[in-house]
């Protein structure tokens, strides 16, 4: 009798699922687990006996096929090691001997045998998409197997062929529902009816074995050796040991069919009275041990396009955080955020790169400016070519460059002039201004978080008002010469509940008792240009992106309360959630501040919200041409008059990407 080993046929879906499981489920746990493998007989001539693994191998239960080819399912063990050193150190020879002894022990107990003690050792280098593995199937070597008879199955069955075909159809329908690690069943010799293992143990009928071999050629799979080892070791078959009758199915079987072409299947009779399991120096000898111990390597890069590789690599870097450092990190929630960046300058460029580093897939830019010669050295998404010929639009180029960095990103850019208080609108400009207002409203309403990164104070006013109106998370980030300011705006009044959120937090304008006006007039050259220390934008964008991701993990989101005591601040797994951050490079210091919402705020108060909702266009045009009207609408004018309060002069110092520094001068 001649034997051939198993050849693994592993679908690419298996490796993809293993990668996902390793990153998202197993992490650092490299314990042994089970795999569901299957064998089936190919209808076409094959040179190998194949063992199939696919994406469904990680399931605990069988996905039952109601049609299609009959498959024999088995459970094996696998271990996915954390390091290649641990993978290489595993002693497969020792495992083989233990597996052999485990099988012998079960054979002698007259239990239903497990003939399939296979094991798969894997090391997955997920950074390089390389998979190293050994799929080892312990199979005995048997000597003195005497084959008494071999016949074609059709010839053996004769007039019982139709009866057997019908019985075989019922058998495979039943077997398809089971995980079977033995590949054989017992039939009554005369009736060809199925005999349950427990029934056979009681009655000791004259039986015939039905064995499913996974090879459609004359040789048998090496797994047949384990079947013989069971027959000669078990006490159950001593009476038949000299005349073991076996039907070996070697043809493809289709479920729910009553007729099969059994041209390759055979009937054999064996005399196993002198057969022995081969041992040498007290060790069981194994069939094809050199072949099974040979390491195999799969390079998944050859099956993936470059864009898919980039996506997997980006996700891998973030998902690894969950292994040790941040097990509660909600990556799905982070990646689902839609972010609107108003301003595509120094801060917008840096911040967008931080956000895609967190895996955020939807980023939209709004900016009216064009790229100038001085921009590329400070604004990391642009290069010299973008600044030539008058400069390309910042927002559009920023979106384009993000896609080049990471093709999976959904990024858009809009060259949009934001309507600003104090920037007078003529009759000829009304239509374009209202169109800009409408587009900005649509963008704010369709995103989850708004970042205000513009270079003047008044350009932040309308986005703040709209964020409040649509109930969106809003952040202001601003730069001075050597300082930066980050504010997470308080929750919208539309969502605010004092019993849940406590004191409502201030927005960017809540400290003001005057309307924002045109700060661009009468500026000297040093006030018109960016005058900030070059490293400042990287710090500010880093802190703002991390504050945003931290806030996402708070159940109250932008309604999370704050405090003037840092020890009383709310926390997530990523850290505390401050309200204001002010960084100072001159003394390398970060300070945290807290502010309550101002009931008469010119941007986020109830009065402003109601005025906007009552007549949006009229409200907008009036505030653009007469910004002082905001003080009247919000109630500041009345409040100051009633209290006869002395108004201090307020000096507003703005730099590029504006850091609003309020200095009260007596």
URKAVEN-V635071 format. One record per helix or strand of 2 or more residues. SS is the DSSP state (alpha for helix, beta for strand). FROM is the first residue (numbers start at 1). TO is the last residue. Records with the same first field share a line. If there is no record, write none. Layout:
SS = FROM-TO / FROM-TO
//
This chain:
beta = 3-4 / 6-10 / 33-39 / 49-53 / 72-81 / 119-125 / 130-136 / 142-143 / 146-152 / 184-188 / 194-195 / 207-212 / 220-221 / 244-249 / 266-271 / 276-277 / 279-280 / 283-284 / 296-299 / 338-342 / 362-366 / 410-414 / 449-452 / 473-479 / 483-488 / 571-572 / 575-576 / 580-584 / 589-593 / 649-653 / 661-665
alpha = 12-26 / 55-58 / 84-89 / 92-108 / 153-175 / 197-203 / 223-233 / 235-240 / 289-292 / 300-303 / 306-322 / 331-335 / 346-357 / 384-387 / 394-405 / 427-445 / 458-470 / 498-501 / 525-528 / 536-552 / 557-559 / 566-568 / 606-614 / 616-625 / 629-634 / 636-643
//
